[in-house]
Amino acid sequence: MSLLASHPAWADSPDPLVAQTLQNYGPIAIQQYARIAFATYSDARDEAKKLRDAAGAMVKEPTPGHTDAARAAWLAARRAFAPGTVILAAAEPFVAPNDHHEALIPSLDPGSSPEDVKQSVDSLKNLIRLSEAKPNAVAKYSISDCQRGALAGYQVIERLLWDTAARPVSDQNPAPSGLTEPILPTICNLLVQDLELLVSEWSPENPNNYCARFLALPPPVAVQAVLNGLYSHCAEFSTRAIESEVSGFSDSSRIDNIGFAAGVANLFYGRFSNADGTSVTSGPGLYSLLLQAANSHPLHPTVGAIRLKAAVDSLLSLANGLPESFHGTAAEPKGSPGRKRITEFKDAIAAAANEFQAFANQGLGLSVGAASSKNDEKAMVIAHYCDLAHAIYEDSLVTARELKIALEALVAHPSAASLDAARHAWLKARTPYSQSEVYRFYAGPVDGENGPEGLLNSWPIDESYIDSVKDQPNSGIINDLQRFPTISADLLTSLNQKDGEANVSVGYHAIEFLLWGQDFRTDGPGERPFTDYIDGSGGTAPNAARRGQYLVAVADLLVHNLESLVDAWVAGRTDNFRAKFVALPPAEALKDILTGMGMLGAVELAGERILVAYDTQVQKEEQSCFSDNTNNDIVDNAQGIANIFYGRYTRVDGSRILGPGILDLARQTYTADPLGLDHAAEIMLADVRAIPSPFDQAILGSDSAPGRQAINTAVSAITKFSELIADFGSRLGLKINITSLKDGDE
């Protein structure tokens, strides 16, 4: 999501001299802003590492001394991070990963009340119970998914360190044990990872990160983004009840408030000093820029810049005068000195917000503080959905091209090594494409009129339609030289699903069969020998050359069809599907998005891809029956749904795309996620990963068999999440039609 798409459009300045000043001096202030961001998050990361080490020592030896050290480390870590919340607000579209936003900034998110934190810790208790029954699932789940939303972050760590109700009580100074052993170090490590992400994105060394893109913005737009963030952050901060503590378990909410004020002042003045005072960053900040711009304005509104400076100074001064303990202050009468200081602080925040808005709008001609509508929020989610689509299909194309190269190498030089390389390339290519299937079910580019879905991923397949199979040595297109003397992409396209849905001639699963062959094993995939591609002496199957031609032709088609999907979702065009999609009324686009999520989950994944094989116990009813990759297909389908839900995607090169997802829209619409969407998504991901592999063996046996129980649990979790997605749509006034085979519907 670009800053240009997520902040109000830059209004033309009332005077060209002001615009010229912003153009000339804006880059200097913005570069200093970026330096402060990098220094702030670097400091927060370093303190988080100390917290991780202290928490690890406490878990290893839960003594009062280690507990005190871990608590002190948490306070230091929180103090270091608090100023960074302002940066996240000002540069939110990429730098504030929306799937981590609540975890990193509980002071700003309405879903992070003490009651929500209690629910998070209760969820951790459930994880411990889950670990006893599903150790393999939790081993994966705790690292890759525990961090999403409410199961990680400063507040959850805080409660585990301070709240005696969250853990067993031991002596006078209770130390966490039992519950926290498998969880606390993981959460602390995730905190470090999240902060490493922010440090990386603000690093001046990387020409491709967020910092580089931020600095490349037109200076007035970048300045506007920062001022809009400062205004909106102050406005939001001033409206919440500061008396109700953020860091209530540790009674350290004063740290959050001082950190907030310090963050505003740091950006305003262009300065930063790290926790131990050894690193100081100082340079021309926003105040210097505003003075330059004010002096250029025909009305010389320098007084406005001075008023803004006074508001920031007052904010910082009053923050430092806040009561040490909020516990006692909250119980005091409203006219008490402590409550009075809190009220003055809130008023100072509101005043700073007003001054930021007034000077930006009136003095600089920048549109700051413009009210955003629900449609604006929806538009951001829709635009990011398109960004994810393009990235996922682009990865599918990249890996398909790699697969094509590997297949050509196999055909040119058949060997055990080249066959193994081709198989690995196929498995790699399946991951992004399986995650792309959430973009189906609403007549989009992949499965709309003339869409290539049937040429990409049709299954189950009658493999005898393609090649020889057991007891049918002459079957298949490959062996029918009389009817099909020449194998070509056009021929295979025309034959795909001709005279029957199972007559699949192209796509991923046609390639899969040609690489693995039929699967007759109970402990692994098919075992087609590489000698099936040797023509002549040493070959083990007739028509090896045609088999190779067939394989390469299918690969060519795969690449061609994926290229069309990348083009359909690329940004900057006016004539492709993406352009039409973002131009739809937001409600209509969101209906398509939610329909894709719900249909892939409840109908396709839980129903066609799992329950049919579960009910019939027939191996060929699983999706990737030749390679035994069905477990990964299922997980990647669920991950694709989660990508849209959380607004995140990890690319095949390891880079991450982050932005607003459906969860963010749910939080903006219904605070504290009352629908339970976040928790349901976590359970869905955990349960699909808990299905034993290989899938064709897990479906066998009685309903009490462990594999079948795990499958049934996963189906229930997928169905539950899909139903909640449909329910969320109905709360937005959208009718999302999904039919669950779990309920017995066909």
Number of C-alpha atoms within 10 A of each C-alpha: 20 18 19 16 13 18 25 20 15 17 15 13 20 16 15 13 16 22 21 15 21 26 16 14 19 26 20 19 26 25 19 21 26 21 21 27 28 21 23 28 28 22 24 28 24 17 23 28 20 18 28 25 17 23 31 20 17 26 23 12 15 18 19 17 13 19 23 17 17 24 22 14 21 26 20 18 23 24 23 24 29 25 28 27 25 30 27 22 23 24 24 24 23 21 23 24 24 23 23 19 22 25 25 27 22 23 25 19 16 16 22 24 20 19 11 17 21 20 16 21 25 14 16 23 17 12 22 20 13 15 17 10 11 18 15 16 19 23 13 15 21 20 15 13 17 23 23 22 23 28 26 28 24 23 32 26 24 20 22 23 25 21 18 16 11 19 20 14 14 14 8 7 14 18 27 27 21 12 19 24 17 18 23 24 21 20 24 27 22 22 26 22 15 20 22 18 18 26 22 19 22 25 22 17 11 12 10 11 16 21 26 17 13 22 16 11 16 15 22 26 23 25 25 28 27 25 25 26 24 28 28 23 22 25 20 14 19 20 12 13 12 19 16 15 21 24 23 19 19 19 16 19 25 22 24 24 25 22 24 28 26 25 25 26 23 25 27 24 21 24 21 23 16 16 17 7 8 7 11 11 15 14 17 19 23 26 19 19 24 28 18 20 24 23 17 22 21 13 10 15 19 19 12 20 27 15 16 24 19 15 21 24 18 19 27 23 16 21 26 18 14 24 17 15 16 24 18 12 21 16 12 13 11 13 10 11 14 21 21 15 18 23 20 16 25 24 16 23 29 21 22 27 27 19 22 27 24 21 23 23 19 15 25 27 20 27 23 28 23 13 9 11 9 12 12 16 17 21 23 22 26 23 22 23 26 24 21 25 25 21 21 27 25 23 22 29 24 18 23 28 20 19 26 24 16 23 26 19 17 25 24 14 15 21 17 13 12 19 24 16 17 24 20 14 20 24 18 17 22 22 22 27 26 21 26 25 25 26 25 20 20 17 14 18 22 24 16 13 9 10 16 20 17 18 22 22 20 21 23 19 24 20 22 18 21 24 24 20 16 9 7 10 13 15 17 18 23 25 21 15 13 8 8 13 12 13 17 16 18 11 13 21 19 11 16 20 21 12 8 10 14 16 20 28 29 29 24 23 25 29 23 22 22 20 26 21 24 21 19 12 12 10 12 16 20 20 15 18 18 21 18 22 29 24 19 13 7 10 16 16 16 18 21 20 17 19 24 23 20 26 23 24 20 26 26 16 23 26 21 15 18 24 17 16 24 20 17 23 25 19 16 9 13 9 9 16 19 24 17 13 18 17 12 14 12 20 16 13 19 22 21 21 24 30 26 24 28 30 26 27 32 26 23 19 23 27 26 19 22 25 22 15 20 25 13 12 18 15 20 18 21 26 26 25 27 28 23 23 21 20 21 20 22 25 22 24 26 27 23 26 26 24 24 29 26 24 24 22 24 15 16 18 7 8 9 12 18 24 27 29 24 24 22 23 19 22 18 16 15 15 15 19 19 11 17 11 22 23 18 19 26 20 21 27 26 27 24 26 25 23 26 19 18 20 26 29 19 19 30 19 13 10 15 9 12 16 24 23 16 22 25 22 18 24 24 17 24 28 28 21 26 31 22 17 25 23 17 21 21 13 13 14 11 18 15 22 13 21 20 24 20 16 10 8 9 10
